């Protein structure tokens, strides 16, 4: 465990934190790394979002998650448009 003033790294968050939420994240053209986790770390009294890239965990930025949400919404709209052609 690190001292109180040192920001935690992703390993500390995953090892010492409490898993609060696990959901699926979609990646256009990529079949791996499709989980997103939210951990609560008591030492910092904060929640952290963790994703993986090629199997290695990391802390995504807010901008990255917003871009991922836009990508997912675009995919959903594409599916909705395709469904209009089915009976």
C-alpha positions as CSV (number, residue, x, y, z in Angstrom):
1,X,0.0,0.0,0.0
2,X,1.3,3.5,-0.8
3,X,1.3,6.5,1.4
4,X,-1.8,8.7,1.6
5,X,-0.5,11.5,-0.7
6,X,0.6,9.2,-3.6
7,X,-2.0,8.6,-6.3
8,X,-2.8,4.9,-6.7
9,X,-1.8,2.9,-9.7
10,X,-4.2,0.5,-11.4
11,X,-2.7,-2.6,-9.6
12,X,-3.4,-1.1,-6.2
13,X,-6.9,-0.1,-7.3
14,X,-7.6,-3.7,-8.5
15,X,-5.9,-5.4,-5.5
16,X,-7.0,-3.2,-2.6
17,X,-10.2,-1.7,-4.0
18,X,-13.7,-3.1,-3.8
19,X,-15.3,-4.0,-7.1
20,X,-18.5,-1.9,-7.4
21,X,-19.6,-2.6,-11.0
22,X,-18.6,-4.8,-13.9
23,X,-20.2,-4.1,-17.3
24,X,-19.6,-4.8,-21.0
25,X,-17.9,-2.2,-23.3
26,X,-18.1,-2.6,-27.1
27,X,-15.2,-2.0,-29.4
28,X,-15.7,-1.4,-33.1
29,X,-13.6,-4.0,-34.9
30,X,-12.1,-5.6,-31.8
31,X,-13.3,-8.7,-30.1
32,X,-11.2,-8.5,-26.9
33,X,-11.0,-6.3,-23.8
34,X,-14.8,-6.0,-23.6
35,X,-15.1,-5.4,-19.8
36,X,-15.2,-2.2,-17.8
37,X,-14.9,-2.2,-14.0
38,X,-15.6,0.4,-11.4
39,X,-13.6,0.0,-8.1
40,X,-13.9,1.9,-4.9
41,X,-10.5,2.4,-3.1
42,X,-11.0,3.1,0.6
43,X,-7.5,4.7,1.0
44,X,-8.5,7.6,-1.4
45,X,-12.3,7.4,-0.8
46,X,-12.7,7.5,-4.6
47,X,-14.1,5.4,-7.4
48,X,-11.9,4.4,-10.4
49,X,-12.8,3.1,-13.8
50,X,-10.6,0.3,-15.1
51,X,-10.4,-1.1,-18.6
52,X,-7.9,-3.4,-20.4
53,X,-6.0,-3.0,-23.6
54,X,-4.6,-6.2,-25.0
55,X,-5.2,-7.8,-21.6
56,X,-3.3,-5.1,-19.5
57,X,-5.4,-3.0,-17.1
58,X,-5.3,0.8,-17.3
59,X,-7.3,3.8,-16.1
60,X,-9.1,5.4,-19.1
61,X,-9.6,9.1,-19.4
62,X,-13.1,10.7,-19.3
63,X,-12.6,11.7,-23.0
64,X,-11.8,8.1,-23.9
65,X,-15.0,6.9,-22.2
66,X,-17.1,9.6,-23.9
67,X,-15.7,8.6,-27.3
68,X,-16.5,5.0,-26.5
69,X,-20.0,6.0,-25.6
70,X,-20.4,7.9,-28.9
71,X,-19.1,4.8,-30.8
72,X,-21.6,2.6,-29.1
73,X,-24.5,5.0,-29.8
74,X,-23.5,5.1,-33.4
75,X,-23.5,1.3,-33.6
76,X,-26.9,1.2,-31.9
77,X,-28.3,3.6,-34.5
78,X,-26.9,1.5,-37.3
79,X,-28.6,-1.6,-35.9
80,X,-31.9,0.4,-35.5
81,X,-31.7,1.5,-39.2
82,X,-31.1,-2.0,-40.4
83,X,-34.1,-3.3,-38.3
84,X,-36.4,-1.0,-40.2
85,X,-35.9,-3.2,-43.3
86,X,-37.1,-6.3,-41.5
87,X,-40.8,-7.3,-41.2
